[in-house]
Amino acid sequence: MPSYNSADVDIIFGGVRLSGLAPDSFVDIEYDEDSWKLMIGADGEAVRSKVNNLSATITIRLTPSSFSNSILHGQWMADQATSKAAVPLLIKDGMTGTSHTSDGAWVQKQPKKDYQVEAQPMEWTIRTGRLMPLIGFSKEVP
């Protein structure tokens, strides 16, 4: 029977493995555009056009006590100072081999801070110019 373990998902940003991932949803990956666009002519003839944009937005949620918040904040500060802090990113599920990689990712903005009675996750927005997907499979083949 195939299995999933969230502890087998690694997020490596700028060569540093992020830890202190929030409970429940801790990483979202969303590509900015569809892979194809469709044009329908006045007479109903259709043609599709390849979209070569593989940019993406990644949302990473960390516990407020995670040292990784300081890592991401430091990357953001370095980028503010130099405009040259785009770093490699790897998100990989060790169980399936599914991965997303970019040679240029950056912290898009600081997280919203929400003070409540209970601790709330810190949500970081990461952007990439090109995020390459590789969809793996469970090690157990039916």
ZIMONOR-V305672 format. One record per residue. N is the residue number from 1. PSI is psi in degrees with one decimal (NA if undefined). D_FIRST is the distance of its C-alpha to the first C-alpha in Angstrom with 2 decimals. Layout:
n=<N:N>
psi=<PSI:PSI>
d_first=<D_FIRST:D_FIRST>
This chain:
n=<1:2:3:4:5:6:7:8:9:10:11:12:13:14:15:16:17:18:19:20:21:22:23:24:25:26:27:28:29:30:31:32:33:34:35:36:37:38:39:40:41:42:43:44:45:46:47:48:49:50:51:52:53:54:55:56:57:58:59:60:61:62:63:64:65:66:67:68:69:70:71:72:73:74:75:76:77:78:79:80:81:82:83:84:85:86:87:88:89:90:91:92:93:94:95:96:97:98:99:100:101:102:103:104:105:106:107:108:109:110:111:112:113:114:115:116:117:118:119:120:121:122:123:124:125:126:127:128:129:130:131:132:133:134:135:136:137:138:139:140:141:142>
psi=<127.8:148.2:161.1:138.7:115.3:-23.6:-15.0:2.2:118.4:137.3:112.9:115.3:116.8:32.6:0.9:128.9:121.4:139.9:174.4:38.3:141.7:155.3:163.7:-126.0:119.8:-12.8:132.7:139.4:124.4:122.0:148.1:-27.8:159.0:159.3:-22.4:148.2:145.8:132.1:129.6:121.9:169.7:-28.2:8.1:-4.7:138.8:146.9:140.0:149.2:132.5:132.8:121.3:22.4:110.7:25.8:153.6:160.5:127.9:130.1:123.0:128.0:124.8:154.5:150.6:-20.7:-1.4:132.4:-23.8:-23.6:-39.8:-36.3:-50.1:-39.5:-41.3:-39.6:-41.7:-44.1:-41.0:-39.5:-37.8:-38.6:-35.5:-19.1:24.9:29.9:29.9:128.5:164.2:150.0:136.3:127.1:119.3:133.6:110.3:-21.6:-40.6:-18.5:-1.7:132.1:159.4:126.3:146.5:142.0:-2.2:96.0:151.6:159.0:116.8:-40.2:162.0:151.3:151.7:137.2:124.5:104.4:122.5:-177.8:-39.9:150.8:141.1:145.7:151.9:126.2:113.2:136.7:118.8:139.3:151.2:151.1:-37.4:117.4:113.9:121.8:148.9:108.6:118.0:-159.1:160.9:145.7:-16.9:114.5:131.0:NA>
d_first=<0.00:3.83:6.46:10.17:13.17:16.60:18.24:16.89:18.98:22.40:25.54:28.40:31.72:34.79:33.19:32.34:28.87:29.04:27.99:28.47:26.16:26.74:24.38:22.54:23.27:24.50:24.70:25.47:26.25:28.52:30.41:34.06:34.51:32.93:32.64:35.19:38.24:39.72:43.46:44.99:48.64:51.42:51.22:47.46:46.56:43.36:42.51:39.61:40.08:37.61:37.35:37.07:36.45:33.21:34.46:32.18:32.31:29.82:29.91:28.94:29.12:30.10:31.23:35.05:35.31:33.23:35.34:33.59:35.84:38.75:37.20:36.79:40.22:41.74:40.36:41.81:45.13:45.29:44.74:47.47:49.84:49.21:47.35:45.51:42.40:39.71:37.06:33.83:30.58:26.98:23.94:20.73:17.06:16.26:12.47:13.04:16.71:17.93:21.49:24.82:28.00:31.67:34.74:36.67:35.40:37.60:37.78:39.16:40.44:40.51:38.22:39.69:40.47:39.99:41.52:40.41:40.37:36.80:35.65:34.32:32.17:34.17:33.16:34.05:34.53:34.00:35.24:34.75:36.91:34.13:30.41:28.44:24.82:22.19:18.93:16.11:12.58:9.14:9.54:6.85:8.90:8.39>
